[in-house]
Amino acid sequence: MGLFLKGCDWVVTQNPDRDVLRNSSVSIDDSGIIRDMGITQGSRNDEVIDCRGKVLIPGLINTHTHLSMTLFRGYADDLELQQWLEKRIWPLEKRLTGEMCYYGALLGTMEMTRTGTTCFVDMYFHMEDVARATEEAGLRGILSYGMIDPSTQEGKERERKNSLKLLQQVRAMKSPRISFAFGPHSPYTCSEETLLWCRKEAEKENVLVNIHIAETRGEQARFERDKKSREVDYLDKIGFLNDRVLAAHSVWLTKSEVQLYGKRGVRVAHCPVSNMKLAGGSVAPLPEMWEAGVRVGLGTDGPASNNSLDMFDTMKFCALAHKAHRWDPSAASAQRVLDMATIDGARAIGKEKEIGSIEKDKRADLVLVDLKEPNFMPIHGKETVISDLVYSASGYNVDTTIVDGKVLMKDRKYLRLDPAKIEEGVNASVRRLMH
Ligand SMILES: [Zn+2]
């Protein structure tokens, strides 16, 4: 059975012309592909969703998160990154079990479904349990096991085995929505040997390498002290940087390093909220990245350093951070920021042929936003729909979420997830974790 989204007040296509359609419908075939749009009729057997009073947008893409960290939400705030990690987060992470990560990830998928995110990139531990949660929720995910090198060779081998094991598990799931990326945590927690191993394996398996680069000023300074080189210089010197690298953060880059990113084809997951909250010390050089042709998506980062997975929040913060930082209200315009959360996000993760815009023959990852809320009144015309979405909307205006043509939430009711079961599992996990 196909799906017919009937009479949307607006359709924000995010197609190459950035068309915004008025009073339009979208029909989706039973394999989850957008069949037709505009003035169109559904097929006789289609399920029909009445979209009057709603705006249809492409599902949002969160290019960097750590879902299971929902369990730590609000647990350790107002600390800078290194203290936050070493004193509060890493000790707790040692106690995590697969079951806890499963419930943490389920809570994350519920929050994303609720707030209109349909695709995400994750890095953490117990990733087979995160994969299970993603499959149950029906979302699209790229999953990596976060590799942190222990001091022993045996430990390093174990990290590699864990990565390859996740790759096999993901492939065995045969889910069209779930894929794998290698996940060396960062250049300061992984050896040269591990970084180059990831590069080589990623080439062989045709997947991305998901890594944190140049997140804070302190990290860059310590790296220069220890390695006598800046992070990006070092990564390029060892031959790590190429177009498979998805670099989260990348705040502390010089102009020439940004150009190097462009030349090597490095992709970026920009996480403005987390960068501000953990006081990394600056704002990523976004206009320079655009100028150098770098593909930049938006990410929330983990829910312990944001503290939400709401991409509408992140869009607004992104626009405001760059305007404030540059003294320029035209920096990071509403349209550019929406691009980052949709089609540019898809480019950053190599999925722009499948998702990121509402166009014929693309996968139907779609979100309906309810306009009958005070923060959406009035709408002056099609030019302002985009700014309303970026500056005024909240994820909690979303009322329907669709992935691959399957409805995951309709009229704010979850069709696949069981909120009571998730709440119970999360509370039990937190009790065991914190006792
Ligand atoms: Zn991160």
Residues whose N, C-alpha, C, O or C-beta is under 5 A from the ligand:
A	BS01	ZN	D301
